[in-house]
């Protein structure tokens, strides 16, 4: 079996978790949650709050930024 045959045999349909129409809403809500969690983390910066507020805030910001880039597009 050649590599091309293996590639063709492994094709599967791709269904995104968030549709193109909803990427802006999801991205905006994630960025809003990131700002809120970052504000809460800034009020009480303890080691315990890194796990409960800091980590979710950074993940929400990362995924929200990517969703917003995908939603509005990047035009050069």
N, C-alpha and C positions, 0 to 999 in steps of 0.2 A: 504494500500500500504506500503510495507516494504521499508527500506532505500536502499536496494540493487535494488529494482525495480525502485525507483526514480533515482538512480545513472545511471542505464542502459537507462532510458528514456531520460536523459538529455545529452546523448552523442551527440557531434557535431564535424564535421571535423575541424581541426586546420590548418589554412593557415598563416604562418608567414609573416610579412610585408617585411622583408629582407631575401632573400634566403641565403642558406649556402654558395653559391659561391660568393655572393656579400658582405658578412659580413666584410671581410678584407678591402675592398675598402671603405665602409661606415665608419668603425671604424677609419681607417687611416685619412680620410677626416675630421671627427669630431675632432680627436686629433689635426690635423693641424689647424683647425679653432679655437680650444681652445687656442693653443699657440699664434696664431695671435691676438685673442681678449684679451688675458691676457697681451700681450705686449702693445697693445693700451691702456688698462686700466692702466697699470703701468706708461704711459706717463702723464696722467691727471687723478689723483684719486680724483674725486669729488663725491658728493652724487648722482648727476644725472647719472654719468657714472656707478654707481653700477647697476642701472636698465638696462642700455642699453648695457653695455659691461661685467660687472662682472657676472651677473646672466646667460646670455647666454654662457659665457665662462665656468662656472662651470657645467652647464648642458651638454654642448658639451663634456667636459672632462669626466663626469660621464658616459654618454651613449657611448662615443667612447671607453672608457676603457672596458666596458662590451662587446661591439661588438668585440673588439680585443681579449679578453679572449675567447669568443665563437668561433672566427675565427681560432685562432691558437691552442686552446685546452690547457688544464692544465694536464700535466703528472707528476705524482709523482714517 
